[in-house]
Amino acid sequence: MSPRAKKKPSGTVTFVGAGPGDPRLLTLRAVEVLAEADVVVADASTRAQVLFHCRPDVEVVDPAAAEDGEPLAAAGRAKLLVTAARSGRTVVRTVDGDPVVDQGAVDEISAVAKAKVPFEVVPGVPVCTAVPAYAGVPLTGPRAGGGVRVLDIAEASIDWATVGATDGTLVLRGAVDQIAEIAQELVAGGRKPATPVSVTTQGTTTEQRTVVSTLAAVAADLKAARVTLPAVVVVGDVVGQRDNLSWFETKPLFGWRVLVPRTKEQSASLSEQLRSYGAVPHEVPTIAVEPPRTPQQMERAIKGLVTGRYEWVAFTSTNAVKAVRERFEEYGLDARAFAGIKVAAVGEQTARALIEFGVKPDLVPSGEQSAAGLLEDWPPYDPVFDPIDRVFLPRADIATETLVAGLVELGWEVDDVTAYRTVRAAPPPADTREAIKGGGFDAVLFTSSSTVRNLVGIAGKPHAVTVIACIGSATAKTAEEHGLRVDVMAPEPSVAALAEALAEFGAARRTSLIEAGEPVTKPSERRPGSRRKAK
């Protein structure tokens, strides 16, 4: 070959363990690899979670795609990987759990290696260990007996009676329609009929469900519970520890669909807090933020900020910070323009937005995070110590006059400037509107009176079963005026306190159901015929 001849492009194949379903169980290396991928060949059950970390232009391939009417076998899947890599692309093959404990994935790895294509294997969290851990079932310990054995229910060559004659913990993975027969054969082989069994479906997700039974009763219990999905089954005395070690399904809001009617930027931290309680947050913007109709007032204020017109700048929302920051960037300014100016933030979220901008606030309320709380800590104007008596207040067009009036009373002159307008957002998709009105959500968090009015306006009134949580008395009053009964009130007006109050409500509700001997259900699973009305 001529030394000047171009070499064929050389790509790579990386096999990535996608874990059992919880997207937070992806490894750091997996996230790095996915971000670099040109082609992703992903199993259906974990496809959404891995694509979240990929570039928007990544090519997505279904490894189960049919060829000549038949699903691709391992050799066919490997051929896809090799062909894509030989075209010079970076190929990532994601596999549920860990690739090296999946025989099909091991066959693919062997075929890629045989084809002399560079490859890497990134381990993942195995399904057979992760799901029992999330179900509160340890696989080792005093009750484990003769070790742990992991088996695939679909493996035709397994003699289950012989398996039943051995001691130790069994972890089975696969379809549940064979569990009844397997249980009988395990008992025939020597396992006691009273041996505990746990059956967990959709493990590590907020749809996880675990049925605890015995070998003798598991068939009837699964039928009564209407379990049809593939499951991870644990057989052995270790299942008895679930009562003490169950931590995931016992979270206060486990599986609750919680409506968060705020913009995506505002709801990020709130949604993360809700997830920590086991909830599934659903963000629905009820307001949209737009520039002021007449920008001249804002332009003059920014110029005055730079030329030393103000002693203070007070930010009452993250949107106000964003509006000023965008105007700064438009004028080629940065955080250095705040030198020599005192900056106030109405609460922790607004303070964080300022810090991200490069501005450390001088004043954040020590108590209530609101305009009233800010006024309690705001110093009165002192002509001896304050060379300038003017405050720049960038805010929404619909903001209340509480802060302005309070600052004037303290002796300050206020430039009250409309930095942005809030308008009602477009209605959410039809399925979301139906879920709101039909009881598909377990709770809704209202963080202001406007979120109540706007949500009802664009999507309708929440169903009677939906738990209504409000950030304060004014918001609760608006909710009641719209015919809603308020179930939860935050002890202080902050979104963090509101989420915590909802979690406490959920925990108390769970306890009361258990004490009453009733199954632990979500609010959406109980649907009275009448709409919720205020007391």
Secondary structure, DSSP 8 states (H G I E B T S, - for coil): --TTS------EEEEEE-BSS-GGGS-HHHHHHHHT-SEEEE-GGGHHHHHTTS-TT-EEE-TT-EETTEE--HHHHHHHHHHHHHTT-EEEEEESB-GGG-HHHHHHHHHHHHTT--EEEE----HHHHHHHHHT--SSSTT--S-EEEEETT-TT--HHHHHTS-SEEEEEE-GGGHHHHHHHHHHHT--TT-EEEEEESTTSTT-EEEEEETTTHHHHHHHHT--S-EEEEESGGGGGHHHH--STTSTTTT-EEEE-S-HHHHHHHHHHHHHTT-EEEE---EEEE--S-THHHHHHHHHHHTT--SEEEE-SHHHHHHHHHHHHHHT--GGGGTT-EEEESSHHHHHHHHHHT---SB--SS-SSHHHHHHH-----TTT-S--EEEEEEETT--SHHHHHHHHTT-EEEEEEEEEEEE-----HHHHHHHHHT--SEEEE-SHHHHHHHHHHH----TTSEEEESSHHHHHHHHHTT----EE-SSSSHHHHHHHHHHHHHHHHHHHHHTT-----GGG---SS-----
